[in-house]
Structure formats: C-alpha cells, structure tokens
Amino acid sequence: MVMWIRTYDESLDLWQYFEGDEEGWVLRQVDLRGEDGTPVTAASLEEVLRYQERAEIAVMSRYEQRYGLVAEGRLTGWEAAPRAGTISAEEFERVWLEARRTLGGAEPPPNPDE
C-alpha cells in the first residue's frame, strides 16, 4: 500500500513530502522551503534508476541539479518528526505537479553540449 506523508525539518526549514511504497522506500519526494514554499527537490526514484541503469552520467547529473534526489533508506520514525502526518494522494500529487512545474518540467534539462 502506497503512503503519502509530510514532515517538517526544523534544522533545514523544509517541508518534506514523501510518497512511499508498502515497505517504506521513497518513490517520490518534494522538499519546499519553509519560509516561502519554494520547491528545492522534486525527485522520482523511478527516474533516477532509469538514468543510472543506462549509465547516462551527464543526464543524471543534470537531473540531480534540477530536481535533487530522493532520500535513501526507508521511511521509519517519521511519525515522531515535528508536524508530521499522513496526507492524501491528491494533496501529494498537487504539491508534486506544482514543484515539477516550478523546477522545469518532467525531463532533465537539455545538455548544452548536444
């Protein structure tokens, strides 16, 4: 069963939104700056793995610069985080789509050398 959660990282002043699988692995992640809600991360594990499998290092580097990376490890202990809670799939999708739009679409940035 897929889960959607939101936590707040006080030390980084970030709202973090996670989509996790039934085992707690992060599938997608969005980080928003707490002060103004500006997206800083909107990464997908599926996309990251696709570029890594193809050994597209330049594309992966551009992807990481634009969208960041998903958290490594499982989503455990999140319930104890400040202002943590479950959210609906619809809320996650709304935040995801807005973050991707702000950060520049669905694909990695083009290679300026190509």
N, C-alpha and C positions, 0 to 999 in steps of 0.2 A: 504494500500500500504506500503510495507516494504521500509525503508530508510536506507542508509548507510552513515555515516558521520565520519569525522576525525577532532579532535581538538588537541590543544597543551596546556597543563597545565604548565605554566611557573614556578609556585611555586614548582612543583614536578619534573620538567624537564621530562615530559611524553607526548608522542604522544598517544592519546586515539582514538581507532576505535570502533564505535558502529554500531550495527545492531538493528534498532528499528521497532516496529510494527506500524500500522496505527494510534494508539493512543499515540505513543511516548514512550512506555515501552521498555526497553532494553531487547533484546532477546539474544544477544551475545556481548561480549566486549573483546577487546585486548588492553593492555597497553604495550608500548615499551619505554624503557629508551631513552631519547633524545640524550644522549652523544654517545651511541654505538648501539642503536636499539635492545638491548636485551629484549626479552619478559619477562614481570613480571606478566601479567594476560592474561588468555585466557579462560574465563568462559562463560558458557551457562546457561541461565535461565531454560531451559527445564531439563538439567541435575541436577541442584541444586534442583529444585522442585521434581524431581523423587526421589532423595535420602532423601529429607525432608519428603515426603509422606510416604515413607517406614520406617521412623524413624531410618534410618541407620546412627546413630550419628558418629560412628567411620569412616565409609566410607565418610561421609560428611566432617568430619574434615580433612581427608587425601586429599580429593578433594580440599578443600579450601587452604590447604598448598601448593598444587601443582599448581592449576590454579587460585586461588583467587575467588572473587565473582563478579557478575555483579552489576553495580550501582543501587541503589534503587531510585525509583521515575521516573518521565518522563523526556524525553529529551526535555527540554524547554530552550530557551535562548542561545542555543549553537551557534547560528549564530553570536553572539557578542563576542565569545571567540577568542583569538588570533589564527590566521592561521587556522580558522575553514572553513570547506567546505564539500560539498557532494562528495562522491566517488562512483565508480561503484561497483556493486555486485561482479564483477570479482576481483577488487582490494581488497575488504574486504576479499573475500574467500582466496586469495593468502596470505594475512597477517595472517588470521586465521590459515590456514593449517601450515604455517611455525612456528607460535608461538606454536601450539599444538605439532608439531614435536619436537621443541626445549625443551618444558616443559615436554615431555614424553608421547606422545600418546593421545588416546581418552578416556581412562578409568582411574578412580582414582588409585593411587598407591596401590599395594597389602598390606594387613595387615600383618605386620611382626609376629603377634601373631597367625596367622592361619596356 
